[in-house]
Amino acid sequence: MIYCVEDEKNIRELEVYTLILSGYDACGCADTVEFYEKADPKDAELFLLDIMLPGEDGLSILRKVKKNSIGEEAFCYCESLTDVTIPASVTGIGYSAFDACPNLTLTVTAGSYAETYAKENGLKYQYK
């Protein structure tokens, strides 16, 4: 899902329309209140954020969304890394965040995003 947060209705509608015509799932939000009501960080692939929104701005949204995520190559090629505990509050992990970490075991909470990530990517994991 691509989330477009834009207070200018014409721009927002054009962005969403173009993305949908191009084959993407897209959702438009007029402000941060609507974004927080509609957005599911677990299914977000991209955020198109207006920086100058009334009230809370796009950069603030970005900081909040990234707060509960692990970056694309956060631990990539850390061959000596053996254990990482991922809090249940984490709602995003970059696709290759743990690439080339052969000795790694993730400690996760049952039912969490981290557990799903570990299963889908064939990583060793244990429960807290």
N, C-alpha and C positions, 0 to 999 in steps of 0.2 A: 504494500500500500504506500502510495505517495501522498503526503499531507501538504497542502498548500495553505499557508496562513497569510492572508492578504485582506486588508480592510477595504480596498477599492474593489467594489463588486464586479465591474467590467473586467478588470485584470484577473481577478480570482476565477471568474467563470471561463475566461479564455484559456487560462493555464489548465484548469481541470478538463475542459472540453478537448484541448489538444492532447493531453496525456491519455485520456480515454480513447480518443481516435487512434492513437499510436499503440494501443493495446495494453496500456497500464491501468491498474486499479488506482484511482485517485479520489481524494476527498478534500473539499474546500472548506475552510473555516474563516469567518470574518474577523475573529479576534481570539485572544488567548483563552477566554472563558469557553468559547465554543470548541477550541482545540482540545482543551483538557477534558471536556465532556465526550468528545468523539474519538480521540486518539488512543490507540493501543500500541505502546512502544514495541511490543513483541512482534507485531506484524508490519512495522514500519520499515520501509526500505530506503526512504528518502524524505527529507523535510525541506520544502521550499518556504523560507521564512522572510517576511517583510521585516526589515530592521526598524522601521519607523512606524510601529503600530501605536494607536492610542492606548494609554495604560501601560501594561507590561509589553516590552518589545521582543522582537524575534531572537535577539541574543540571549535574553533571559530564558526563553523557551529552550534554546540550544544548551545552555548551561545545566538546566534541570534535567533534560533528556540524557545528556552525556554523564551526568552525575551517577546514574545507576547502570553504566555500561562499561565493558572492558574492551579496549581498542583493538583494531584489526590485527596488529602484530605485537601485542603487549608483551608476550612471553616467548615469541618465536625464536627458535634456536637456542633455548636455554637448556642445554643437554644435562646439566647438573641439577636442574630443578626437579624435586621429588614430590612436593605436595603444595597444593594451592587450595585454600578454603574460600569458597565463593558464597557470599551471603545470599539469602533468599530474596533480598531486595534488588538484586541485579536482574535487569530485564533485557539486556542486550550483550552479546559477546561477538566480537569480530570473527569472521569466518576462519581466519588463519591465526587467531590469537595464541594458540598453543601448538602450532606446527613445529615439528622436529624437537619435541620434548619427550624422548622415548621412556624416560624414567618417571614420568609424571602421573600422579594420582590426584584427581580432583575430589575435594570433600564438599559435598552438596547436601541440600535439604531435599527430602523426598517431595516430589511433585513440583519442584521449582524449575525455572527456566534453565538453570545450570545443569540440572539432571537431564533434561531433554536435549540440551546441547551436547553433553557428554555422550549420550546414547547415539544421537544422530551422527556424531563425528568419530565414533569408535574409540573414545578415550576411556581409560580406566577411571573408575570413580568409586567412592564410598560415601556412606551417609553420616551426617553429623551425629 
